[in-house]
Amino acid sequence: MQKILIISGIVISVIIIVIFGLRIYTKSFSPEDQALYKDGDRVIEVNYCRPSKNEREIFGELIPYGKIWRTGANEATTISFNDDYLVSGKPINAGKYSLFSIPGKDEWTVIFNEQTGQWGTIYNEGRDVLRVKVKTETTDIPVQKFTVEYEKKNDTVFVVLMWDDVRVKVPMVEMD
C-alpha cells in the first residue's frame, strides 16, 4: 500500500512539473503582456499573451474566419474594468471577463465571457455575458505580435486589437 502511494505521488509530481513546464515553454513563444488604461478613476485592464506572425497568414488561415478564437495565445485573454460600461451601445457590469472573438473578413464578434482563469481553448458559450459586432480596419504596416492598445475620443475609450494587417476597435463608454 505504501509503495502505491509513493508511486502515485511521483506520477502526480511529474504531471504537475510537465504542465508547468509546458506553460513556461509556450510563453516563450507568446509572452504575457498587459494593456492598462487609466483616466481619473476609470481603469480598463487587458491581460493577454502575444503570438507572433512569423511570416504566416493569420486571419482566414491560422485563425479561421467564423470560428471562436481566444483573442491571444495560451490562457484566455481577460479584460476587467472598475465601472459599468456601454460596449458598442450594450451595457456590461464592472468586473473581469474572458475576451474571445469570432474574426470575420469585414467584422468581428467580440465576446465577453464570465468564465476566467481557463486555458484559452476552453470556451463555454453558455457563460457569455455580451457579444458585440465591430468592423475591421486594415493597417498600413503589418503588426508582427498581437497587440492590445487604447484610443480615446471624447467620452469613448476604444480597446484596439491588432495583428497582421487587421485592426478592430471596441468602443466603451462609461455609464453614469
C-alpha positions as CSV (number, residue, x, y, z in Angstrom):
1,M,0.0,0.0,0.0
2,Q,2.8,2.4,0.9
3,K,4.5,1.6,-2.4
4,I,1.4,2.5,-4.3
5,L,1.2,5.9,-2.5
6,I,4.8,6.7,-3.2
7,I,4.4,5.8,-6.9
8,S,1.2,7.8,-7.2
9,G,2.9,10.8,-5.6
10,I,5.8,10.6,-8.0
11,V,3.4,10.3,-11.0
12,I,1.4,13.3,-9.8
13,S,4.5,15.3,-9.3
14,V,5.8,14.5,-12.8
15,I,2.5,15.5,-14.3
16,I,2.5,18.8,-12.4
17,I,6.1,19.6,-13.5
18,V,5.2,18.8,-17.1
19,I,2.1,21.0,-17.1
20,F,4.0,24.0,-15.6
21,G,7.0,23.3,-17.9
22,L,4.7,23.4,-21.0
23,R,3.1,26.7,-19.9
24,I,6.6,28.3,-19.5
25,Y,7.7,26.8,-22.8
26,T,4.6,28.1,-24.7
27,K,5.0,31.6,-23.1
28,S,8.5,31.8,-24.6
29,F,6.8,32.0,-28.0
30,S,3.8,34.1,-26.9
31,P,4.9,36.2,-23.9
32,E,2.4,37.6,-21.4
33,D,1.6,41.3,-21.6
34,Q,-0.8,43.8,-20.1
35,A,-2.6,46.8,-21.6
36,L,-3.7,49.2,-18.9
37,Y,-5.8,52.3,-19.4
38,K,-6.2,54.8,-16.6
39,D,-8.1,58.1,-16.7
40,G,-9.1,59.5,-13.4
41,D,-10.9,56.7,-11.6
42,R,-11.6,54.9,-14.9
43,V,-9.5,51.7,-15.3
44,I,-9.6,49.1,-18.0
45,E,-7.0,46.3,-18.0
46,V,-6.4,43.6,-20.6
47,N,-4.1,40.7,-19.7
48,Y,-3.1,38.6,-22.7
49,C,-0.4,36.6,-24.4
50,R,1.2,37.9,-27.7
51,P,1.6,35.4,-30.5
52,S,3.8,36.3,-33.4
53,K,3.0,36.5,-37.1
54,N,6.3,34.7,-38.1
55,E,5.6,35.1,-41.9
56,R,2.3,33.2,-41.5
57,E,-1.1,34.2,-43.0
58,I,-3.0,34.9,-39.8
59,F,-6.7,35.7,-40.4
60,G,-8.6,33.3,-42.6
61,E,-5.9,30.7,-42.3
62,L,-4.1,30.3,-38.9
63,I,-7.2,31.9,-37.3
64,P,-10.1,30.8,-39.4
65,Y,-12.9,33.1,-40.2
66,G,-16.2,32.3,-38.4
67,K,-14.6,30.3,-35.6
68,I,-14.1,31.1,-31.9
69,W,-10.6,32.5,-31.1
70,R,-9.1,33.1,-27.6
71,T,-8.0,36.6,-28.8
72,G,-4.4,36.0,-28.0
73,A,-2.5,32.8,-27.0
74,N,-2.1,30.4,-24.1
75,E,-4.6,31.2,-21.3
76,A,-7.8,33.0,-22.1
77,T,-7.3,36.8,-22.5
78,T,-9.0,38.7,-19.7
79,I,-10.5,42.2,-19.6
80,S,-11.5,43.9,-16.4
81,F,-13.0,47.3,-15.6
82,N,-13.9,49.0,-12.4
83,D,-17.2,50.6,-13.6
84,D,-20.2,49.8,-15.7
85,Y,-19.8,50.5,-19.4
86,L,-21.7,50.5,-22.7
87,V,-19.8,48.4,-25.2
88,S,-21.0,49.2,-28.7
89,G,-24.1,50.6,-27.0
90,K,-24.8,47.5,-24.9
91,P,-24.5,47.5,-21.1
92,I,-22.0,45.4,-19.2
93,N,-21.3,45.5,-15.5
94,A,-18.0,46.2,-13.9
95,G,-15.9,43.1,-13.4
96,K,-13.5,40.7,-15.0
97,Y,-14.3,38.7,-18.2
98,S,-12.6,36.4,-20.6
99,L,-12.3,38.0,-24.0
100,F,-13.0,35.8,-27.0
101,S,-13.7,36.8,-30.6
102,I,-15.0,35.4,-33.9
103,P,-13.0,37.0,-36.6
104,G,-14.5,37.7,-40.0
105,K,-13.1,39.4,-43.0
106,D,-15.2,42.6,-42.6
107,E,-16.3,42.4,-39.0
108,W,-15.6,40.5,-35.7
109,T,-17.9,39.4,-33.0
110,V,-16.2,40.3,-29.7
111,I,-17.3,38.2,-26.7
112,F,-17.2,39.0,-23.0
113,N,-17.5,35.7,-21.1
114,E,-17.9,35.4,-17.3
115,Q,-15.6,32.3,-17.0
116,T,-12.0,33.3,-16.3
117,G,-8.7,31.6,-15.4
118,Q,-9.1,28.8,-18.0
119,W,-6.8,27.8,-20.8
120,G,-7.7,29.7,-24.0
121,T,-9.1,26.8,-25.9
122,I,-11.7,26.2,-23.1
123,Y,-14.8,28.2,-24.1
124,N,-18.3,27.8,-22.7
125,E,-20.8,29.8,-24.8
126,G,-23.4,29.5,-22.1
127,R,-21.3,31.8,-19.9
128,D,-21.3,34.6,-22.4
129,V,-22.3,37.9,-20.9
130,L,-22.1,40.1,-24.0
131,R,-21.5,39.8,-27.7
132,V,-20.9,42.9,-29.9
133,K,-20.0,43.2,-33.6
134,V,-17.2,45.6,-34.7
135,K,-15.9,46.4,-38.1
136,T,-12.4,45.5,-39.2
137,E,-9.8,48.0,-40.4
138,T,-6.7,47.4,-42.4
139,T,-3.3,48.6,-41.0
140,D,-0.7,50.2,-43.3
141,I,2.1,48.1,-41.8
142,P,1.6,44.5,-40.6
143,V,1.7,44.1,-36.8
144,Q,4.1,41.3,-36.0
145,K,2.9,40.5,-32.5
146,F,-0.7,40.5,-31.4
147,T,-1.2,43.8,-29.6
148,V,-3.8,45.5,-27.5
149,E,-3.9,49.3,-27.1
150,Y,-6.3,52.0,-26.3
151,E,-7.5,55.1,-28.1
152,K,-9.7,57.8,-26.6
153,K,-12.1,60.1,-28.5
154,N,-14.4,62.3,-26.4
155,D,-16.0,60.1,-23.8
156,T,-15.3,56.8,-25.7
157,V,-12.4,54.6,-25.0
158,F,-11.6,52.1,-27.8
159,V,-10.0,48.8,-26.9
160,V,-7.9,48.3,-30.1
161,L,-6.9,44.7,-31.1
162,M,-4.2,44.5,-33.8
163,W,-2.4,41.7,-35.5
164,D,-1.0,41.2,-39.0
165,D,-2.9,43.8,-41.2
166,V,-6.1,43.7,-39.2
167,R,-7.2,46.2,-36.5
168,V,-10.6,46.3,-34.6
169,K,-11.8,48.9,-32.2
170,V,-14.2,48.0,-29.5
171,P,-15.9,51.2,-28.2
172,M,-16.6,51.5,-24.5
173,V,-18.4,54.4,-22.8
174,E,-18.6,54.6,-19.0
175,M,-22.2,54.6,-17.8
176,D,-23.3,57.3,-15.5
